Structure formats: C-alpha cells, structure tokens
C-alpha cells in the first residue's frame, strides 16, 4: 500500500497496522507538521467508529498540544430522532406484531419508555444481526406483522433495499420497514455552513465511503476549502490520516485525500448505490439534537410503499419529549464534549443512559466513559490506551 511517507505496508497482515517503528515515525511527522502550523487546530472525526478507534488506540493522549480532535454526528443511533423511537415503541404494543432491531437501539430512551423496557414488559421485540434475519422471521410467522427498524447511514441502507426486493420476489406480505436512514454528506454541509463550529478539517467516514465513494465530499473543498481525508480504522490508518490533514493545513492546499484506498473507490459501490436509488427516495429528515437537514434522509419510495411501516400501519404516537439538560445534541455537532454535560458519568452511564450518545457503542459519551478520563474521578484511560501511547513515545 502506497502511503505518504513512502513506506511499504502489506495490507494483508494485521501486524503491519500496529508496527511501532512506522507509528513512531508518523507521530514525529505529526509533531513536526503541527509545530509548523503555529496555531490551534481542530479536526473532526465524523464517524462514530473512528471515535471509538481513536480512544481505544490512545491517539488523543499523544497529539501535539495545538491539535484537538472532536467527534461529529457519525453515530446513527445517536442522531435518530426521539419521535422515531416513540413510533417504534407504539408499534411494538400492537397485537400480532414482532419488532426486529439491531441491539444498539434497545436501550435508547424515547419520551417515556425504551424498547428494552417494552421487551421486559412482554412485547415481542427481537434483536437481529441483519435485515435478512428479520425477513426470515416474517417467512416463519405469516400470521404476524414483522417490522424491521431501518436505522443507519449509507452503509446499511443497501441491505434494507435488498431485503425489500427479496420480500417482493418471495411474495412475503407481512414484512415492513420503519425507515430512519440518514445520508452523511448533507449533514457535513450543515456543519460546514454552521458559523459557530470551529473546525479546520474533516476525517470522513470509512464505512460510508465504501458505498458512496470520494466524490460526494468534493463540495467541502470546492465550496468551503476544508481539508478532508477518508480514513481506515487501524491505528496506523488514523495516524496517517492525521498527518495528511495537518499537511494540507500547513501547506494551505485543501483536497479530498483517500487514505483508505484498500476499501474505498472514487465512484463507490455502484451496485449498492443502485439498490438504494431503486427502493428509496431522498427527503428532508430530522437529526436528533440538530433538527431538520434538507434531503438528508431516505424514505421508502412509492414503488415499494406496501412495505413502509410508516404509511401502512396506523398507530397512535405519544407527544415527543426530550430529556432536559442532556447535551447530546451539542456533542453530536462537536460544539460540546461529554465532559461538559452535568449528567455525564453521574446520572448518565451505559447502565442508565439519559441520552443516545451514552447508549450506542459508537456514541461519543460511551467512548469517553469507557476509554476516556472522567472529570473529578480517579478513573484513568484504559490499558490499551496507555500501552499504545507508551509504544509510540518509547525511545
């Protein structure tokens, strides 16, 4: 794999991505480049998986003092609006109905309940690992309505589209999807246009980019002159991506760099994109904590409307209520950190989450809680966090 230090890394071997010599060299390059910039720099990792990888690998602890990483809205569970949860809960209370969902959604608090509480109370709510698992449940239970919660970004939307095509092909009439799929580029445009967000560059999501490619991010450079890099998830991926971004900032030459060349192509996955275009239609969509973002959501199109739980199944939904004092919305936008929230690690924790950022494994609050340092306590960074930092700083 060609990289920006002219080093040869064999992409087929995991140990190459934790090579201490290469990592130390990159760390030194990052420090040298940061010194040349001579100002404070804020870089946003958009993807929730990047947030977790950054904490877990210890990268934050060895960054130069003038370089700061902030988390963005790349956790799909975190940005799913409260009224969607309330509708899902209401659907789960219907007779002869099975609700299927990914595990991350179970503990997310709605206005007055959660899927976990409803399941404990006897509702038929099942955790599945793919949309096809839910489709199989529909085949095996033809006398019940099977509703799959379609939550996610461009990464999961094609799998839902494929399942709907299969349902039509197999003439499965009792399968429905409640779509809350979101699109990342419109959210990035929202952030780029925000006057009070001070960001100098973006680490663009890796998984999403395997579907959409590199071109949808070009407006960030063309219209806003933001340096951008699409990154992988291993420690060396992230170190290299940080070096790329800082180099762009230092040279004042913003561009879209693709560090994750082993998985991301310029045009993306055309087959997956074709599935999405066939089944879904773009719409204005509410992002929890942010509000309405134009053309940032995917609804099930008219050609597949018989599978749309929103239009095909009537249900009474309670009035939406957000938890007072929760800062998830500002954390998602990169305007606050979890440590700024008065509930963090006190009233709000993974066992008793108040906001969605503490629920998801990709949420900023859970990452801070699990790997970061809690203000006012003796809890330190995890052992993996410390170990990598020691390796990198070792003589």
Steps between C-alpha positions, in 0.01 A plus 500: 500500500646835399499753780609858552830408666609282207482193723396159378226344710353163419125553527441126552660473841350645814835550675604752233231732630650501851865521399663709774785631281264632234271638768784685673608646167146619428466643851818702446376622161174609663687692771730670247210600275294627795790721610516656155129588506549726806133517595242284672341245267167321547432188292165323498469126465152461353462125552410350836721197431792739453419660836521162674816400310670829593425452870580131503838545330612789721549751221357796691754466779800558273371773270689830495354760734369712214308213335155408627264225382125547533222253426229558241153365417614163368312277742169397337337400829592836652340707224179297472223736618298439812168484315632206296567312824155589627342366181703179521390452860137560404527245218645242739183527711273391214355150503654236272806717438869415525751784508852417374795725569876519534614475862619861530142627482371307801606739777451828315252701709185624332269754655376268775631150428756300303496183293679321782228596748229394257668163445529451876128574518422216262504660155643288217817691416788305351863593443623402154839524333381576148189605311479151351464356852186710536378387159544137606291567811227636272510183290470284810214707651257577216219582744694787661625839385880510508641853521871564456647824635707636211753717683837592354691689236589409142677190633183318609245650260596268209442192718147620576440572131611148413271350765200687359579375150522146642170542684330597175669218311393240760155661537542560873210730587548535877844667495535874565781749555485816708772706331719748682794479261719808482746635242838630617592766236197725575594493869854603411359789298297604805815498714704683237238776487481532879657830605572397859677171423876553495642208301812504282456164327297181481586133541227360276334166580659183367206260493261750342762586239526137388142551375494860378865541395702821515310733268210595735751679726645723229271792590683532833815603312338674205254715697651521850873421456504240774784246500354148500630146525311170481657274760516136595466385859832349606740713709733555206205593277404771744856624554555523128169680454591755769831563328324546166255753647767696684713508185209642301444766766869587522534531122160673467402253227166339596392191308318169537763240586412131504718328758267197506590395145476131581123534542379830352475575129424830331156396376416287802297181478282550193287192566419611854426853382270359232305303760453813710383704201249232403337458840544833682427865435680791664310722742558769760580327825524586870831422671474468874662798668548683169160541338385481140770454234380522139518183291689314771261208549375201305135402492365191331399602149154468350599190301554313828244678718324174595800429726504843667398469865460877526219516242357148520454456876300757694598554860452767766835656597550692823612862507874536460701596809877547517699452823565841658865585548636231267775638275498222239390741228798731560737204535381361165577836336846516654412812699531330840678194634339243731706641786302824469175322582391514866346153470806325357620204712280619785136462405576381147700183440469189275277324755275802541531712185321834481598580143575286193872586492545289813307205356672422172838329488590772247369788711741766621377484859547124526847530343595765757351290780669177393841625389533861606562674828203608709521850641532499878574128534805274518395288207777505241531405136474131419801273484495486121490879493812525719687216332495646149600841631801342676598313184486814287690717750762234574857592395 
